[in-house]
Amino acid sequence: MQISVQNIVLLSLIWLLYFTVHSGLASLSAKRFVAAKWPDFMPYYRLVFNAVSLLLLIPPIWFSHSLDGPVLWKWDGALFFVANGLAVLAAVGFYWSLNYYDSSEFTGLRQLRGGTKVVEDQEHFVISPLHRFVRHPWYFLGMVIIWTRDMNAAFLVTAAAVSIYFIIGSKLEERKLIVYYGDVYRRYMQRVSGLFPVPWRVLSRREGREIMGKL
């Protein structure tokens, strides 16, 4: 399919629709509504949310890849190894960070097995090694992978849309984390940057343990 202004606009709208639905379903308001109306569904909520999120990713990703157009920039020569080396490191970092997450809680299997009907997430606040450098390591690693790819117009729209959503989504996510963890998370926010690590806002291991010890 040939790329055109109309297709670029359509792709942008599809991503906007996806992010709106994803954020809406992830919100505490949506969870509270479901818990009030259909409490017996709550143990399934996270599992269904993940499944719906994955299924709704298919249209924008398929449409983005179906659009043909000239390459805007391509990583060649030494830059090829730099870009792909960074992407590999980001992928390894993402895989390594899984050790510090409760995968059962993240997928929703724990809620299903335990019949959990509460709205709030049950995972404990953990400052992993990567969380000492940036508050949202998965978003940061995701942007490294996205922006080290070769770009045509369609993928540029996708990369920009995902990056904007990471910025907005991180703010929405932190509203919930403040509800869950209060001043402890506010203190963490003051010490560590949000999406991009900076040298002067890094937690030592001791500081990380002290913050977690406040809970």
N, CA, C and O of each residue as an XYZ file, in Angstrom:
860
protein
N       0.841     -1.182      0.000
C       0.000      0.000      0.000
C       0.887      1.247      0.000
O       1.792      1.378      0.824
N       0.614      2.156     -0.934
C       1.430      3.346     -1.045
C       1.103      4.337      0.071
O      -0.052      4.488      0.470
N       2.129      4.997      0.557
C       1.939      5.963      1.616
C       1.378      7.251      1.046
O       1.721      7.650     -0.067
N       0.510      7.903      1.814
C      -0.090      9.172      1.404
C      -0.424      9.953      2.664
O      -0.369      9.424      3.774
N      -0.768     11.208      2.477
C      -1.144     12.036      3.628
C      -2.355     11.433      4.329
O      -2.421     11.402      5.558
N      -3.317     10.953      3.535
C      -4.516     10.369      4.122
C      -4.169      9.133      4.972
O      -4.713      8.948      6.060
N      -3.267      8.299      4.464
C      -2.898      7.104      5.218
C      -2.112      7.448      6.484
O      -2.249      6.782      7.510
N      -1.298      8.481      6.403
C      -0.562      8.920      7.598
C      -1.532      9.417      8.668
O      -1.381      9.104      9.849
N      -2.533     10.198      8.240
C      -3.550     10.688      9.179
C      -4.324      9.520      9.769
O      -4.585      9.475     10.971
N      -4.692      8.565      8.899
C      -5.434      7.393      9.374
C      -4.607      6.590     10.375
O      -5.131      6.144     11.396
N      -3.323      6.403     10.092
C      -2.450      5.684     11.018
C      -2.368      6.403     12.367
O      -2.409      5.769     13.422
N      -2.253      7.707     12.322
C      -2.203      8.499     13.556
C      -3.486      8.332     14.360
O      -3.443      8.212     15.584
N      -4.631      8.325     13.674
C      -5.908      8.167     14.352
C      -6.061      6.775     14.956
O      -6.622      6.620     16.041
N      -5.560      5.768     14.249
C      -5.627      4.397     14.782
C      -4.807      4.285     16.057
O      -5.248      3.683     17.036
N      -3.602      4.871     16.041
C      -2.783      4.859     17.266
C      -3.460      5.638     18.378
O      -3.433      5.210     19.532
N      -4.067      6.776     18.055
C      -4.754      7.578     19.063
C      -5.898      6.777     19.690
O      -6.095      6.807     20.905
N      -6.636      6.074     18.860
C      -7.730      5.239     19.369
C      -7.201      4.146     20.282
O      -7.767      3.880     21.343
N      -6.110      3.515     19.862
C      -5.532      2.445     20.700
C      -5.106      2.986     22.058
O      -5.430      2.402     23.092
N      -4.387      4.092     22.057
C      -3.874      4.628     23.317
C      -5.004      5.127     24.211
O      -4.909      5.031     25.435
N      -6.063      5.654     23.625
C      -7.211      6.105     24.407
C      -7.883      4.932     25.101
O      -8.198      4.997     26.289
N      -8.101      3.861     24.347
C      -8.735      2.668     24.925
C      -7.836      2.044     25.990
O      -8.302      1.667     27.065
N      -6.549      1.938     25.681
C      -5.597      1.332     26.619
C      -5.546      2.124     27.925
O      -5.621      1.538     29.005
N      -5.420      3.435     27.837
C      -5.358      4.264     29.039
C      -6.665      4.218     29.815
O      -6.674      4.177     31.045
N      -7.764      4.225     29.078
C      -9.063      4.185     29.744
C      -9.259      2.903     30.536
O      -9.711      2.940     31.680
N      -8.923      1.780     29.940
C      -9.091      0.496     30.625
C      -8.125      0.341     31.789
O      -8.426     -0.356     32.758
N      -6.955      0.991     31.700
C      -5.957      0.883     32.768
C      -6.237      1.821     33.936
O      -5.613      1.696     34.989
N      -7.155      2.748     33.767
C      -7.393      3.765     34.779
C      -8.094      3.195     36.002
O      -8.801      2.190     35.921
N      -7.886      3.853     37.132
C      -8.584      3.454     38.355
C     -10.088      3.677     38.225
O     -10.877      2.935     38.811
N     -10.491      4.691     37.462
C     -11.920      4.959     37.281
C     -12.617      3.781     36.611
O     -13.699      3.368     37.031
N     -11.985      3.238     35.558
C     -12.569      2.090     34.874
C     -12.624      0.873     35.793
O     -13.627      0.160     35.827
N     -11.555      0.640     36.529
C     -11.528     -0.498     37.443
C     -12.579     -0.362     38.542
O     -13.247     -1.333     38.897
N     -12.720      0.844     39.074
C     -13.719      1.068     40.123
C     -15.137      0.883     39.590
O     -16.009      0.362     40.285
N     -15.356      1.316     38.348
C     -16.672      1.137     37.735
C     -17.003     -0.342     37.590
O     -18.097     -0.780     37.945
N     -16.050     -1.109     37.064
C     -16.265     -2.549     36.887
C     -16.441     -3.237     38.232
O     -17.299     -4.108     38.380
N     -15.623     -2.846     39.223
C     -15.716     -3.457     40.549
C     -17.073     -3.194     41.187
O     -17.606     -4.047     41.897
N     -17.633     -2.012     40.935
C     -18.937     -1.677     41.506
C     -20.076     -2.393     40.788
O     -21.037     -2.835     41.417
N     -19.961     -2.505     39.453
C     -21.044     -3.087     38.664
C     -20.959     -4.615     38.577
O     -21.963     -5.317     38.690
N     -19.735     -5.107     38.373
C     -19.548     -6.552     38.173
C     -18.367     -7.045     39.009
O     -17.334     -7.405     38.445
N     -18.488     -7.072     40.309
C     -17.352     -7.437     41.178
C     -16.792     -8.825     40.890
O     -15.597     -9.060     41.068
N     -17.640     -9.738     40.449
C     -17.158    -11.093     40.178
C     -16.236    -11.152     38.965
O     -15.539    -12.147     38.766
N     -16.223    -10.090     38.149
C     -15.353    -10.059     36.979
C     -13.941     -9.590     37.331
O     -13.007     -9.817     36.561
N     -13.776     -8.943     38.480
C     -12.491     -8.332     38.811
C     -11.305     -9.311     38.809
O     -10.221     -8.919     38.378
N     -11.452    -10.553     39.264
C     -10.300    -11.467     39.181
C      -9.808    -11.696     37.748
O      -8.661    -12.094     37.544
N     -10.671    -11.444     36.753
C     -10.309    -11.645     35.349
C      -9.832    -10.356     34.683
O      -9.355    -10.386     33.548
N      -9.957     -9.219     35.383
C      -9.780     -7.915     34.737
C      -8.398     -7.768     34.115
O      -8.285     -7.420     32.940
N      -7.338     -8.031     34.893
C      -5.985     -7.821     34.374
C      -5.697     -8.763     33.211
O      -5.066     -8.365     32.232
N      -6.151     -9.997     33.311
C      -5.930    -10.971     32.242
C      -6.624    -10.526     30.956
O      -6.035    -10.576     29.877
N      -7.872    -10.093     31.075
C      -8.626     -9.633     29.910
C      -8.027     -8.338     29.360
O      -7.942     -8.153     28.146
N      -7.613     -7.444     30.262
C      -6.980     -6.196     29.836
C      -5.744     -6.464     28.985
O      -5.573     -5.852     27.931
N      -4.882     -7.373     29.432
C      -3.675     -7.705     28.662
C      -4.023     -8.301     27.307
O      -3.406     -7.960     26.298
N      -5.019     -9.196     27.281
C      -5.412     -9.834     26.020
C      -5.970     -8.809     25.040
O      -5.621     -8.818     23.860
N      -6.834     -7.928     25.529
C      -7.415     -6.882     24.676
C      -6.332     -5.939     24.166
O      -6.348     -5.543     23.001
N      -5.383     -5.575     25.046
C      -4.296     -4.677     24.647
C      -3.465     -5.277     23.528
O      -3.092     -4.577     22.587
N      -3.172     -6.566     23.621
C      -2.385     -7.228     22.583
C      -3.164     -7.339     21.274
O      -2.609     -7.103     20.201
N      -4.431     -7.690     21.355
C      -5.237     -7.826     20.144
C      -5.404     -6.479     19.433
O      -5.353     -6.411     18.205
N      -5.603     -5.413     20.209
C      -5.801     -4.097     19.602
C      -4.519     -3.517     19.024
O      -4.558     -2.541     18.276
N      -3.373     -4.119     19.371
C      -2.113     -3.683     18.762
C      -1.994     -4.136     17.308
O      -1.245     -3.543     16.531
N      -2.721     -5.170     16.944
C      -2.577     -5.745     15.597
C      -2.911     -4.730     14.502
O      -2.115     -4.578     13.575
N      -4.059     -4.020     14.561
C      -4.380     -3.083     13.460
C      -3.337     -1.994     13.224
O      -2.922     -1.818     12.079
N      -2.879     -1.234     14.263
C      -1.906     -0.181     13.959
C      -0.561     -0.725     13.488
O       0.074     -0.128     12.618
N      -0.115     -1.853     14.053
C       1.161     -2.414     13.624
C       1.069     -2.935     12.195
O       1.966     -2.702     11.385
N      -0.025     -3.644     11.885
C      -0.205     -4.156     10.524
C      -0.288     -3.010      9.518
O       0.345     -3.057      8.463
N      -1.066     -1.986      9.846
C      -1.242     -0.867      8.911
C       0.071     -0.127      8.710
O       0.391      0.279      7.593
N       0.835      0.052      9.789
C       2.125      0.732      9.686
C       3.069     -0.025      8.754
O       3.733      0.582      7.914
N       3.130     -1.346      8.900
C       4.034     -2.149      8.068
C       3.534     -2.294      6.634
O       4.317     -2.596      5.733
N       2.240     -2.083      6.416
C       1.693     -2.239      5.069
C       1.937     -1.023      4.184
O       1.761     -1.090      2.967
N       2.344      0.093      4.798
C       2.539      1.325      4.022
C       3.953      1.375      3.458
O       4.935      1.329      4.199
N       4.039      1.470      2.146
C       5.342      1.572      1.480
C       5.699      3.039      1.274
O       4.839      3.873      0.992
N       6.965      3.327      1.420
C       7.419      4.697      1.192
C       8.925      4.760      1.253
O       9.565      3.804      1.694
N       9.507      5.862      0.822
C      10.959      5.998      0.826
C      11.507      5.996      2.254
O      10.837      6.429      3.192
N      12.721      5.507      2.398
C      13.390      5.508      3.694
C      13.837      6.925      4.018
O      14.503      7.579      3.215
N      13.464      7.389      5.203
C      13.852      8.735      5.629
C      15.290      8.766      6.120
O      16.048      9.681      5.800
N      15.656      7.757      6.901
C      17.059      7.580      7.259
C      17.329      6.124      7.561
O      16.448      5.375      7.982
N      18.569      5.749      7.335
C      18.988      4.367      7.482
C      20.333      4.350      8.188
O      21.225      5.134      7.863
N      20.473      3.459      9.151
C      21.731      3.346      9.896
C      22.716      2.530      9.071
O      22.537      1.323      8.913
N      23.746      3.170      8.548
C      24.735      2.516      7.697
C      26.120      2.581      8.334
O      26.372      3.380      9.236
N      27.005      1.725      7.846
C      28.394      1.754      8.291
C      28.527      1.509      9.777
O      27.899      0.607     10.331
N      29.354      2.324     10.418
C      29.583      2.169     11.859
C      28.304      2.427     12.648
O      28.084      1.822     13.698
N      27.463      3.324     12.142
C      26.221      3.632     12.850
C      25.276      2.441     12.904
O      24.458      2.330     13.818
N      25.391      1.544     11.915
C      24.572      0.329     11.943
C      24.886     -0.478     13.197
O      23.977     -0.954     13.876
N      26.171     -0.630     13.503
C      26.570     -1.412     14.667
C      26.238     -0.685     15.966
O      25.887     -1.316     16.962
N      26.349      0.636     15.954
C      26.001      1.410     17.148
C      24.503      1.290     17.435
O      24.098      0.982     18.556
N      23.687      1.539     16.404
C      22.234      1.512     16.592
C      21.749      0.138     17.016
O      20.977      0.009     17.966
N      22.203     -0.889     16.305
C      21.732     -2.234     16.627
C      22.340     -2.758     17.921
O      21.726     -3.565     18.618
N      23.553     -2.295     18.242
C      24.143     -2.659     19.526
C      23.325     -2.096     20.679
O      23.095     -2.780     21.676
N      22.884     -0.842     20.542
C      22.034     -0.235     21.569
C      20.699     -0.968     21.682
O      20.181     -1.165     22.782
N      20.145     -1.372     20.532
C      18.872     -2.097     20.559
C      19.022     -3.443     21.256
O      18.153     -3.845     22.029
N      20.123     -4.140     20.985
C      20.367     -5.428     21.641
C      20.534     -5.238     23.148
O      19.979     -6.001     23.939
N      21.295     -4.222     23.541
C      21.473     -3.942     24.970
C      20.136     -3.615     25.632
O      19.880     -4.028     26.764
N      19.288     -2.872     24.924
C      17.972     -2.544     25.468
C      17.128     -3.804     25.636
O      16.437     -3.963     26.643
N      17.183     -4.696     24.653
C      16.421     -5.944     24.744
C      16.925     -6.807     25.891
O      16.132     -7.402     26.620
N      18.247     -6.874     26.053
C      18.820     -7.639     27.167
C      18.411     -7.012     28.498
O      18.065     -7.722     29.442
N      18.452     -5.681     28.574
C      18.038     -4.993     29.794
C      16.588     -5.255     30.131
O      16.231     -5.432     31.296
N      15.755     -5.278     29.106
C      14.340     -5.572     29.326
C      14.168     -6.993     29.871
O      13.437     -7.209     30.837
N      14.838     -7.944     29.253
C      14.734     -9.344     29.700
C      15.254     -9.492     31.128
O      14.640    -10.174     31.949
N      16.381     -8.857     31.420
C      16.966     -8.936     32.761
C      16.038     -8.334     33.805
O      15.927     -8.854     34.916
N      15.371     -7.237     33.449
C      14.503     -6.546     34.404
C      13.285     -7.375     34.786
O      12.658     -7.119     35.814
N      12.946     -8.369     33.964
C      11.802     -9.219     34.289
C      11.993     -9.945     35.613
O      11.019    -10.312     36.271
N      13.248    -10.152     36.004
C      13.523    -10.829     37.268
C      13.026    -10.034     38.471
O      12.855    -10.591     39.555
N      12.793     -8.729     38.285
C      12.414     -7.865     39.400
C      10.930     -7.520     39.385
O      10.476     -6.707     40.190
N      10.175     -8.127     38.480
C       8.742     -7.927     38.420
C       8.023     -9.212     38.810
O       8.538    -10.312     38.611
N       6.849     -9.060     39.358
C       6.004    -10.209     39.667
C       5.218    -10.547     38.400
O       4.185     -9.939     38.120
N       5.716    -11.520     37.641
C       5.090    -11.845     36.352
C       3.669    -12.361     36.536
O       2.812    -12.138     35.681
N       3.416    -13.041     37.629
C       2.067    -13.550     37.885
C       1.087    -12.410     38.113
O      -0.050    -12.456     37.645
N       1.531    -11.392     38.830
C       0.700    -10.205     39.044
C       0.530     -9.431     37.740
O      -0.570     -8.978     37.423
N       1.625     -9.280     36.979
C       1.596     -8.489     35.748
C       0.639     -9.100     34.715
O      -0.104     -8.376     34.052
N       0.660    -10.420     34.583
C      -0.203    -11.075     33.602
C      -1.646    -11.193     34.071
O      -2.559    -11.316     33.254
N      -1.854    -11.155     35.378
C      -3.204    -11.303     35.919
C      -3.513    -12.685     36.433
O      -4.622    -12.932     36.907
N      -2.554    -13.602     36.351
C      -2.809    -14.971     36.805
C      -2.962    -15.044     38.324
O      -3.758    -15.833     38.832
N      -2.205    -14.229     39.042
C      -2.331    -14.242     40.502
C      -3.718    -13.776     40.926
O      -4.326    -14.371     41.817
N      -4.223    -12.720     40.299
C      -5.547    -12.222     40.645
C      -6.604    -13.274     40.357
O      -7.559    -13.434     41.118
N      -6.426    -13.997     39.244
C      -7.398    -15.026     38.873
C      -7.371    -16.180     39.864
O      -8.419    -16.642     40.315
N      -6.163    -16.649     40.206
C      -6.047    -17.769     41.142
C      -6.542    -17.394     42.529
O      -7.155    -18.209     43.219
N      -6.272    -16.140     42.941
C      -6.664    -15.726     44.284
C      -8.061    -15.142     44.378
O      -8.525    -14.821     45.473
N      -8.740    -14.999     43.243
C     -10.072    -14.409     43.267
C     -10.069    -12.962     43.735
O     -11.004    -12.515     44.399
N      -9.004    -12.225     43.384
C      -8.831    -10.850     43.860
C      -9.878     -9.925     43.241
O     -10.030     -9.869     42.021
N     -10.595     -9.202     44.099
C     -11.637     -8.298     43.615
C     -11.331     -6.834     43.903
O     -12.112     -5.952     43.546
N     -10.194     -6.574     44.549
C      -9.848     -5.178     44.846
C      -9.375     -4.470     43.582
O      -8.889     -5.103     42.645
N      -9.521     -3.162     43.573
C      -9.149     -2.354     42.409
C      -7.641     -2.165     42.329
O      -7.066     -2.220     41.241
N      -6.998     -1.943     43.465
C      -5.581     -1.606     43.496
C      -4.720     -2.802     43.104
O      -5.057     -3.950     43.396
N      -3.585     -2.509     42.427
C      -2.602     -3.543     42.137
C      -2.012     -4.057     43.444
O      -1.880     -3.310     44.413
N      -1.660     -5.338     43.459
C      -1.169     -5.966     44.681
C       0.348     -6.115     44.720
O       0.902     -6.559     45.726
N       1.020     -5.747     43.636
C       2.472     -5.892     43.593
C       3.147     -4.870     44.493
O       2.743     -3.708     44.527
N       4.169     -5.294     45.217
C       4.893     -4.405     46.114
C       5.773     -3.444     45.304
O       6.205     -3.758     44.194
N       6.024     -2.280     45.883
C       6.908     -1.286     45.266
C       8.356     -1.753     45.419
O       8.867     -1.879     46.532
N       8.997     -2.004     44.295
C      10.374     -2.511     44.299
C      11.237     -1.591     43.449
O      10.899     -1.292     42.303
N      12.345     -1.147     44.011
C      13.320     -0.350     43.247
C      14.389     -1.309     42.748
O      15.326     -1.651     43.469
N      14.231     -1.736     41.501
C      15.182     -2.655     40.887
C      16.452     -1.892     40.506
O      16.466     -0.663     40.581
N      17.514     -2.584     40.099
C      18.726     -1.869     39.668
C      18.457     -0.811     38.597
O      19.017      0.283     38.657
N      17.604     -1.128     37.614
C      17.313     -0.136     36.573
C      16.468      1.015     37.105
O      16.593      2.146     36.634
N      15.607      0.734     38.086
C      14.790      1.799     38.665
C      15.614      2.794     39.477
O      15.113      3.862     39.828
N      16.841      2.472     39.776
C      17.711      3.436     40.438
C      18.148      4.539     39.473
O      18.555      5.617     39.906
N      18.065      4.273     38.173
C      18.526      5.226     37.160
C      17.379      5.952     36.465
O      17.541      7.089     36.022
N      16.225      5.303     36.369
C      15.086      5.899     35.665
C      13.812      5.262     36.219
O      13.778      4.065     36.504
N      12.764      6.078     36.366
C      11.552      5.589     37.004
C      10.771      4.620     36.115
O      10.031      3.774     36.616
N      10.934      4.744     34.810
C      10.189      3.890     33.882
C      11.173      3.218     32.912
O      11.246      3.594     31.743
N      11.917      2.237     33.393
C      12.950      1.631     32.539
C      12.394      0.953     31.295
O      13.039      0.987     30.247
N      11.210      0.334     31.377
C      10.660     -0.321     30.195
C      10.341      0.697     29.106
O      10.586      0.437     27.928
N       9.804      1.842     29.480
C       9.519      2.875     28.483
C      10.819      3.377     27.853
O      10.906      3.554     26.638
N      11.815      3.602     28.690
C      13.097      4.075     28.177
C      13.715      3.061     27.218
O      14.157      3.427     26.129
N      13.748      1.794     27.615
C      14.321      0.755     26.760
C      13.513      0.606     25.475
O      14.076      0.379     24.404
N      12.196      0.734     25.583
C      11.354      0.658     24.392
C      11.673      1.756     23.396
O      11.711      1.512     22.190
N      11.904      2.973     23.894
C      12.237      4.076     22.991
C      13.610      3.898     22.356
O      13.822      4.299     21.212
N      14.549      3.295     23.096
C      15.858      3.004     22.502
C      15.691      2.061     21.312
O      16.269      2.281     20.248
N      14.899      1.018     21.503
C      14.684      0.052     20.415
C      13.981      0.708     19.233
O      14.376      0.502     18.086
N      12.949      1.493     19.502
C      12.172      2.123     18.430
C      13.017      3.087     17.602
O      12.987      3.049     16.372
N      13.773      3.952     18.283
C      14.483      5.014     17.565
C      15.839      4.577     17.006
O      16.548      5.394     16.419
N      16.207      3.322     17.175
C      17.411      2.799     16.526
C      17.056      1.967     15.289
O      17.911      1.266     14.748
N      15.797      2.045     14.841
C      15.380      1.348     13.621
C      15.508      2.282     12.422
O      15.506      3.504     12.572
N      15.620      1.700     11.237
C      15.537      2.491     10.008
C      14.125      3.075      9.909
O      13.156      2.446     10.334
N      14.020      4.261      9.355
C      12.747      4.989      9.374
C      12.217      5.294      7.982
O      12.931      5.822      7.129
N      10.942      4.949      7.768
C      10.190      5.566      6.688
C       9.097      6.411      7.340
O       9.029      6.479      8.567
N       8.260      7.042      6.563
C       7.283      7.977      7.129
C       6.305      7.269      8.059
O       5.955      7.796      9.115
N       5.863      6.075      7.666
C       4.886      5.352      8.481
C       5.478      4.959      9.827
O       4.831      5.112     10.863
N       6.715      4.450      9.814
C       7.314      4.043     11.073
C       7.670      5.257     11.932
O       7.673      5.170     13.160
N       7.968      6.384     11.291
C       8.228      7.605     12.040
C       6.977      8.043     12.804
O       7.061      8.464     13.958
N       5.821      7.941     12.151
C       4.560      8.251     12.834
C       4.352      7.303     14.004
O       3.960      7.725     15.092
N       4.618      6.012     13.777
C       4.464      5.021     14.842
C       5.421      5.299     15.993
O       5.024      5.258     17.158
N       6.677      5.581     15.671
C       7.672      5.857     16.709
C       7.296      7.100     17.507
O       7.416      7.116     18.732
N       6.844      8.137     16.816
C       6.448      9.362     17.506
C       5.216      9.140     18.367
O       5.143      9.629     19.495
N       4.239      8.393     17.829
C       3.009      8.128     18.582
C       3.302      7.322     19.845
O       2.790      7.638     20.919
N       4.122      6.288     19.718
C       4.456      5.458     20.880
C       5.242      6.268     21.911
O       5.005      6.146     23.113
N       6.164      7.083     21.447
C       6.969      7.895     22.368
C       6.104      8.902     23.122
O       6.267      9.091     24.327
N       5.186      9.544     22.406
C       4.283     10.495     23.062
C       3.425      9.774     24.095
O       3.179     10.285     25.188
N       2.973      8.570     23.725
C       2.162      7.816     24.679
C       2.968      7.400     25.904
O       2.449      7.405     27.020
N       4.225      7.042     25.703
C       5.068      6.709     26.858
C       5.177      7.905     27.807
O       5.143      7.744     29.027
N       5.308      9.094     27.239
C       5.411     10.295     28.076
C       4.114     10.533     28.839
O       4.121     10.742     30.052
N       2.995     10.497     28.106
C       1.704     10.725     28.748
C       1.348      9.571     29.677
O       0.884      9.781     30.797
N       1.573      8.337     29.192
C       1.237      7.163     29.986
C       2.012      7.095     31.284
O       1.482      6.647     32.301
N       3.270      7.538     31.261
C       4.065      7.516     32.488
C       3.465      8.461     33.523
O       3.482      8.163     34.718
N       2.933      9.605     33.071
C       2.297     10.549     33.993
C       1.026      9.944     34.586
O       0.773     10.061     35.784
N       0.226      9.292     33.726
C      -1.008      8.667     34.206
C      -0.702      7.525     35.175
O      -1.376      7.357     36.191
N       0.318      6.751     34.842
C       0.696      5.643     35.709
C       1.149      6.136     37.074
O       0.852      5.520     38.098
N       1.868      7.251     37.083
C       2.387      7.748     38.357
C       1.291      8.324     39.238
O       1.441      8.361     40.459
N       0.203      8.770     38.650
C      -0.932      9.185     39.475
C      -1.433      8.002     40.308
O      -1.753      8.150     41.487
N      -1.496      6.833     39.678
C      -1.933      5.646     40.418
C      -0.904      5.247     41.467
O      -1.262      4.867     42.582
N       0.378      5.332     41.107
C       1.419      4.930     42.047
C       1.436      5.833     43.274
O       1.735      5.376     44.377
N       1.118      7.110     43.090
C       1.031      8.011     44.231
C      -0.149      7.626     45.123
O      -0.060      7.706     46.348
N      -1.262      7.205     44.498
C      -2.404      6.730     45.276
C      -2.012      5.496     46.088
O      -2.388      5.366     47.253
N      -1.257      4.596     45.467
C      -0.872      3.356     46.137
C       0.174      3.582     47.228
O       0.066      3.024     48.320
N       1.191      4.406     46.930
C       2.372      4.476     47.797
C       2.608      5.843     48.438
O       3.505      5.982     49.270
N       1.821      6.853     48.066
C       1.860      8.136     48.739
C       3.209      8.829     48.716
O       3.862      8.915     47.676
N       3.624      9.328     49.893
C       4.845     10.132     50.000
C       6.102      9.339     49.660
O       7.104      9.916     49.239
N       6.056      8.017     49.839
C       7.222      7.204     49.485
C       7.516      7.337     47.998
O       8.669      7.507     47.600
N       6.471      7.261     47.175
C       6.701      7.389     45.730
C       7.040      8.827     45.354
O       7.832      9.051     44.438
N       6.458      9.799     46.042
C       6.813     11.197     45.770
C       8.297     11.438     46.031
O       8.962     12.141     45.271
N       8.806     10.856     47.100
C      10.232     10.998     47.401
C      11.071     10.343     46.309
O      12.100     10.882     45.901
N      10.635      9.199     45.847
C      11.342      8.512     44.759
C      11.340      9.370     43.497
O      12.360      9.469     42.814
N      10.202      9.990     43.183
C      10.102     10.847     42.002
C      11.067     12.029     42.079
O      11.626     12.444     41.064
N      11.258     12.561     43.261
C      12.164     13.693     43.430
C      13.620     13.312     43.205
O      14.438     14.155     42.838
N      13.940     12.041     43.426
C      15.332     11.612     43.364
C      15.724     11.033     42.016
O      16.899     11.070     41.650
N      14.764     10.497     41.268
C      15.093      9.780     40.031
C      14.285     10.360     38.879
O      13.101     10.660     39.037
N      14.925     10.521     37.711
C      14.240     11.088     36.550
C      13.235     10.102     35.970
O      13.295      8.902     36.238
N      12.310     10.630     35.172
C      11.192      9.829     34.706
C      11.500      8.858     33.594
O      11.422      7.648     33.802
N      11.850      9.350     32.410
C      12.004      8.508     31.223
C      13.441      8.378     30.738
O      13.795      7.386     30.101
N      14.266      9.371     31.036
C      15.643      9.349     30.538
C      16.601      9.528     31.707
O      16.508     10.521     32.428
N      17.516      8.589     31.910
C      18.441      8.694     33.049
C      19.376      9.886     32.904
O      19.864     10.186     31.815
N      19.614     10.558     34.024
C      20.581     11.655     34.077
C      21.533     11.382     35.237
O      21.104     10.881     36.276
N      22.813     11.701     35.079
C      23.823     11.293     36.063
C      23.587     11.832     37.470
O      23.932     11.168     38.447
N      23.005     13.026     37.590
C      22.861     13.639     38.913
C      21.562     13.225     39.624
O      21.272     13.718     40.714
N      20.787     12.329     39.017
C      19.569     11.843     39.671
C      19.567     10.319     39.666
O      18.714      9.687     39.043
N      20.522      9.750     40.360
C      20.679      8.302     40.445
C      20.684      7.896     41.917
O      21.365      8.514     42.735
N      19.931      6.870     42.244
C      19.886      6.349     43.602
C      21.031      5.377     43.851
O      21.359      4.564     42.986
N      21.628      5.457     45.007
C      22.555      4.408     45.435
C      21.728      3.214     45.918
O      20.526      3.340     46.151
N      22.374      2.063     46.066
C      21.667      0.896     46.595
C      21.101      1.193     47.982
O      19.981      0.798     48.306
N      21.878      1.885     48.784
C      21.447      2.206     50.149
C      20.203      3.092     50.133
O      19.265      2.866     50.897
N      20.200      4.109     49.252
C      19.047      4.993     49.182
C      17.804      4.232     48.706
O      16.697      4.471     49.189
N      17.999      3.323     47.762
C      16.878      2.515     47.287
C      16.282      1.679     48.396
O      15.062      1.596     48.538
N      17.155      1.054     49.190
C      16.663      0.237     50.310
C      15.952      1.108     51.345
O      14.951      0.689     51.927
N      16.461      2.305     51.572
C      15.841      3.201     52.560
C      14.434      3.618     52.110
O      13.503      3.649     52.915
N      14.291      3.935     50.825
C      12.978      4.342     50.329
C      11.994      3.191     50.421
O      10.861      3.385     50.862
N      12.408      1.983     50.010
C      11.514      0.835     50.111
C      11.184      0.512     51.556
O      10.101      0.007     51.851
N      12.113      0.802     52.459
C      11.894      0.530     53.878
C      10.858      1.432     54.506
O      10.375      1.151     55.603
N      10.502      2.533     53.817
C       9.497      3.449     54.347
C       8.086      2.898     54.228
O       7.172      3.391     54.889
N       7.893      1.868     53.381
C       6.549      1.320     53.175
C       6.133      0.449     54.359
O       5.030     -0.099     54.365
